[in-house]
């Protein structure tokens, strides 16, 4: 995301951390139990079930789970865990899911794997007739939490602008209109759609108490033309922007194939190398849509 200034970046608190390097988690099968019975992991992590003793039939889902869902027994995986088959490993790629599993040889033994999503929560202080930071840049699915300073006067967090047109996101209070006070010190809102949303404090408009939330699109790195597929057309699109005077794309971040914070000739070259000469794939977000948490000046706007 673009830097808003080093001081303001320090004031933005990431309450939920973003996924880091993939990890492997271990669950051990004993004679009549497995431990731990539940795990919370990141997208891309693996879980390895190890045999210690007994004869087990590891099965995803839950006993009697609904067919056609992840709860259906064996829908995702099924493997023996015994002395001849001492381990089984599964990679979890779908975020924001809770996946059940059980021992089909003893269906009373049920566990669960919770896969975290990739959203973050950003804090904004409400203090001294100011929102700190004034501007927050986030992605679809992220949350903003406004925190009222103790003993501070009454404020509001009101979406839109004072004279915003009815029926638009700038209409005052169209999305939210919350008191910010000692009695109501925390207000949190999840932004599901990309937009640039101004907001303000009703009692202190005259003091210039305004804020802005920039909600960026999720994207696939390298998908320059935003058609959902990586191909030679994306390299041509990037070259057109760089050398033929094409208009600046709204999602400039998607063109930054190398994720070095700038768009230049190295990006289409890297993309073509990945497509045709087995070079390494682009950094995240790839191959699925996601946010880019890299600190740089590139945005992905609607």
C-alpha positions as CSV (number, residue, x, y, z in Angstrom):
1,X,0.0,0.0,0.0
2,X,1.1,3.6,-0.5
3,X,2.9,5.3,2.4
4,X,0.8,8.1,4.0
5,X,3.9,9.3,5.9
6,X,6.1,7.6,8.4
7,X,4.4,9.1,11.4
8,X,1.0,8.2,10.3
9,X,2.0,4.7,9.4
10,X,3.2,4.2,12.9
11,X,-0.1,5.2,14.2
12,X,-2.0,2.6,12.1
13,X,-2.3,-0.6,14.2
14,X,-2.7,-3.9,12.4
15,X,-4.8,-5.8,14.9
16,X,-4.7,-9.0,12.8
17,X,-1.4,-10.0,11.2
18,X,-1.1,-11.0,7.6
19,X,-0.1,-14.5,6.6
20,X,3.7,-15.1,6.7
21,X,5.7,-18.2,5.7
22,X,3.8,-21.5,5.5
23,X,4.1,-23.7,8.5
24,X,3.5,-27.4,9.1
25,X,1.4,-28.3,12.1
26,X,1.3,-31.7,13.8
27,X,-1.5,-33.8,15.2
28,X,-0.6,-37.1,16.9
29,X,-2.9,-40.2,16.8
30,X,-2.7,-42.2,20.0
31,X,-4.6,-45.5,20.7
32,X,-7.9,-43.9,21.5
33,X,-7.4,-40.2,21.0
34,X,-5.6,-37.5,18.9
35,X,-3.9,-34.4,20.2
36,X,-4.4,-31.5,19.7
37,X,-8.1,-31.9,18.7
38,X,-8.2,-28.4,17.0
39,X,-5.8,-26.1,15.3
40,X,-5.9,-22.5,13.9
41,X,-3.6,-22.1,10.9
42,X,-2.9,-19.7,8.1
43,X,-3.8,-20.2,4.4
44,X,-1.1,-22.3,2.8
45,X,-0.1,-24.1,6.0
46,X,0.0,-27.9,6.1
47,X,-1.2,-30.3,8.8
48,X,0.5,-33.6,9.4
49,X,-1.2,-36.4,11.3
50,X,1.3,-38.7,12.8
51,X,0.8,-42.3,14.1
52,X,1.8,-43.0,17.7
53,X,-0.3,-46.1,18.4
54,X,-3.6,-47.8,17.3
55,X,-5.3,-48.2,13.9
56,X,-7.1,-45.1,12.6
57,X,-9.0,-43.9,9.5
58,X,-8.4,-40.2,9.2
59,X,-11.4,-38.7,7.4
60,X,-12.3,-35.0,6.6
61,X,-15.7,-33.6,7.5
62,X,-17.9,-34.8,10.3
63,X,-19.9,-38.0,10.8
64,X,-23.1,-37.7,8.8
65,X,-22.0,-34.4,7.3
66,X,-24.1,-32.9,4.4
67,X,-23.1,-34.3,1.0
68,X,-21.6,-31.8,-1.4
69,X,-20.1,-29.7,1.4
70,X,-16.7,-29.9,3.2
71,X,-18.6,-31.6,6.1
72,X,-19.3,-34.6,3.9
73,X,-17.1,-37.4,5.2
74,X,-14.0,-37.8,3.0
75,X,-14.8,-34.8,0.7
76,X,-11.3,-33.4,1.1
77,X,-9.2,-36.2,2.3
78,X,-9.2,-39.8,3.7
79,X,-6.2,-41.8,4.8
80,X,-5.2,-44.6,7.1
81,X,-3.0,-43.8,10.0
82,X,-1.3,-46.9,11.4
83,X,2.0,-48.6,11.7
84,X,2.1,-49.2,7.9
85,X,1.0,-45.7,7.1
86,X,2.5,-43.6,9.8
87,X,1.7,-40.1,8.6
88,X,-0.5,-38.1,6.2
89,X,-0.1,-34.4,5.3
90,X,-2.6,-32.0,3.8
91,X,-2.2,-28.4,2.6
92,X,-5.0,-26.0,3.3
93,X,-5.5,-23.5,0.6
94,X,-9.0,-22.1,1.2
95,X,-9.0,-19.2,3.6
96,X,-11.7,-18.4,6.2
97,X,-12.8,-22.0,6.5
98,X,-13.3,-24.4,9.4
99,X,-12.6,-28.0,8.3
100,X,-13.7,-30.9,10.5
101,X,-12.0,-34.2,10.7
102,X,-12.5,-37.5,12.6
103,X,-11.4,-41.0,13.0
104,X,-13.8,-43.2,11.1
105,X,-12.7,-46.2,13.2
106,X,-13.9,-44.3,16.2
107,X,-16.4,-41.6,15.0
108,X,-16.6,-40.1,18.5
109,X,-13.1,-38.6,17.9
110,X,-13.8,-35.4,16.1
111,X,-11.5,-32.4,15.6
112,X,-11.4,-29.2,13.5
113,X,-8.9,-27.1,11.6
114,X,-9.7,-23.3,11.4
115,X,-8.0,-21.6,8.4
116,X,-7.7,-17.8,9.0
117,X,-8.5,-15.4,6.3
118,X,-6.1,-12.6,5.1
119,X,-8.0,-9.6,6.4
120,X,-6.6,-6.9,8.7
121,X,-8.1,-4.5,11.2
122,X,-6.8,-0.9,11.1
123,X,-7.2,1.5,14.1
124,X,-8.0,5.1,13.8
125,X,-7.8,7.3,16.9
126,X,-10.6,9.9,17.5
127,X,-8.9,12.7,19.5
128,X,-8.6,16.5,19.5
129,X,-11.1,17.1,16.7
130,X,-9.0,14.8,14.5
131,X,-9.0,11.3,13.1
132,X,-5.5,9.8,13.4
133,X,-4.5,8.9,10.7
134,X,-6.7,11.0,8.5
135,X,-6.4,8.6,5.5
136,X,-6.4,4.8,5.8
137,X,-5.7,2.6,2.8
138,X,-7.1,-0.9,3.1
139,X,-8.4,-3.8,0.9
140,X,-11.8,-5.4,0.4
141,X,-12.7,-7.4,3.5
142,X,-10.5,-5.3,5.9
143,X,-11.9,-3.5,8.9
144,X,-11.4,-0.1,10.4
145,X,-11.8,0.4,14.1
146,X,-12.3,3.9,15.4
147,X,-11.2,4.3,19.0
148,X,-12.4,7.2,21.1
149,X,-9.8,8.8,23.3
150,X,-10.9,8.7,27.0
151,X,-12.2,12.0,28.4
152,X,-12.5,13.4,24.8
153,X,-15.6,15.3,23.8
154,X,-18.4,13.7,21.9
155,X,-17.8,13.0,18.2
156,X,-19.4,11.0,15.4
157,X,-18.0,8.8,12.7
158,X,-20.4,9.6,9.8
159,X,-19.9,8.2,6.3
160,X,-20.1,10.6,3.3
161,X,-19.8,14.4,3.3
162,X,-22.0,17.0,4.9
163,X,-23.5,18.0,1.5
164,X,-23.3,14.6,-0.2
165,X,-25.8,13.7,-2.8
166,X,-28.7,11.4,-1.7
167,X,-28.4,7.9,-3.1
168,X,-24.6,8.0,-3.3
169,X,-21.9,6.8,-0.9
170,X,-21.3,10.5,-0.1
171,X,-24.8,10.9,1.3
172,X,-24.3,11.7,5.0
173,X,-24.7,8.5,7.0
174,X,-25.4,6.3,4.0
175,X,-23.1,3.5,5.3
176,X,-22.7,4.4,9.0
177,X,-23.4,7.2,11.5
178,X,-22.0,6.3,14.9
179,X,-21.4,8.2,18.1
180,X,-17.8,8.2,19.3
181,X,-17.8,8.9,23.0
182,X,-16.8,7.6,26.4
183,X,-20.1,5.6,26.4
184,X,-19.5,4.3,22.9
185,X,-15.7,4.2,22.6
186,X,-15.2,1.7,19.8
187,X,-16.9,1.5,16.4
188,X,-15.8,-1.1,13.8
189,X,-16.8,-1.4,10.2
190,X,-15.9,-4.1,7.6
191,X,-15.5,-2.8,4.0
192,X,-16.6,-5.4,1.5
193,X,-16.4,-3.2,-1.7
194,X,-13.7,-1.1,-3.2
195,X,-14.3,2.6,-3.1
196,X,-12.9,5.9,-1.8
197,X,-15.1,6.8,1.2
198,X,-15.0,10.1,2.9
199,X,-16.4,10.5,6.4
200,X,-16.7,13.3,9.0
201,X,-17.7,14.3,12.5
202,X,-21.1,16.0,12.6
203,X,-20.4,18.3,15.6
204,X,-17.0,19.3,14.3
205,X,-17.3,19.9,10.6
206,X,-16.3,23.5,11.1
207,X,-13.1,22.3,12.7
208,X,-12.2,20.3,9.6
209,X,-12.7,16.9,11.2
210,X,-12.8,14.8,8.1
211,X,-11.3,11.4,7.2
212,X,-10.9,9.1,4.2
213,X,-10.9,5.4,3.8
214,X,-9.5,4.1,0.5
215,X,-10.7,0.5,-0.1
216,X,-8.6,-1.2,-2.8
217,X,-9.5,-4.0,-5.1
218,X,-8.1,-7.5,-4.5
219,X,-6.1,-8.6,-7.5
220,X,-3.8,-11.2,-9.0
221,X,-0.2,-10.0,-9.4
222,X,0.7,-10.0,-13.1
223,X,-2.9,-9.9,-14.3
224,X,-2.4,-6.4,-15.8
225,X,-5.5,-6.4,-18.0
226,X,-7.7,-7.7,-15.1
227,X,-9.4,-10.4,-17.2
228,X,-8.8,-13.1,-14.6
229,X,-6.1,-15.0,-16.5
230,X,-2.3,-14.6,-16.9
231,X,-1.1,-14.6,-20.5
232,X,0.9,-12.8,-23.1
233,X,-1.9,-10.2,-23.3
234,X,-0.9,-9.0,-19.8
235,X,2.7,-8.3,-20.9
236,X,1.4,-6.5,-24.0
237,X,-0.9,-4.4,-21.7
238,X,2.0,-3.5,-19.5
239,X,4.3,-2.5,-22.5
240,X,1.5,-0.4,-23.9
241,X,1.3,1.5,-20.6
242,X,5.1,1.9,-20.4
243,X,5.9,2.8,-24.0
244,X,2.8,3.6,-26.0
245,X,1.2,6.3,-23.8
246,X,-1.8,4.1,-22.7
247,X,-3.8,5.5,-19.9
248,X,-2.6,4.7,-16.4
249,X,-4.5,1.6,-15.2
250,X,-6.6,1.9,-12.1
251,X,-4.9,-1.2,-10.7
252,X,-1.3,-0.2,-11.2
253,X,-0.3,-2.6,-8.5
254,X,-1.2,-5.6,-10.7
255,X,1.4,-4.6,-13.3
256,X,4.2,-4.8,-10.6
257,X,5.0,-8.4,-11.3
258,X,8.2,-8.3,-9.3
259,X,6.6,-6.5,-6.3
260,X,9.5,-4.0,-6.1
261,X,7.2,-1.0,-5.8
262,X,7.5,0.3,-9.4
263,X,6.3,-0.6,-12.8
264,X,9.1,-0.9,-15.4
265,X,10.3,-3.2,-18.3
266,X,11.4,-5.8,-15.8
267,X,7.8,-6.6,-14.9
268,X,6.6,-7.8,-18.3
269,X,9.9,-9.6,-18.8
270,X,9.4,-11.4,-15.5
271,X,5.9,-12.4,-16.5
272,X,6.9,-13.7,-19.9
273,X,9.7,-15.7,-18.2
274,X,7.2,-17.3,-15.8
275,X,4.8,-18.1,-18.7
276,X,7.4,-19.5,-21.2
277,X,10.7,-20.4,-19.5
278,X,9.6,-21.9,-16.2
279,X,10.8,-18.9,-14.1
280,X,9.5,-18.6,-10.5
281,X,5.9,-17.4,-10.2
282,X,5.1,-13.8,-9.2
283,X,4.9,-13.0,-5.4
284,X,1.6,-12.9,-3.6
285,X,-1.2,-12.1,-4.3
286,X,-0.8,-15.1,-6.7
287,X,-2.3,-17.3,-8.1
288,X,-5.5,-16.3,-6.3
289,X,-6.8,-12.8,-5.8
290,X,-5.7,-11.1,-2.6
291,X,-4.3,-7.9,-1.0
292,X,-0.8,-6.6,-1.4
293,X,0.5,-5.5,2.0
294,X,3.8,-4.3,0.5
295,X,4.6,-0.7,1.5
296,X,4.9,1.2,-1.7
297,X,3.1,3.9,-3.8
298,X,1.1,1.5,-6.0
299,X,-2.6,1.2,-5.6
300,X,-5.4,-1.0,-7.0
301,X,-8.4,1.2,-7.2
302,X,-11.9,0.4,-8.6
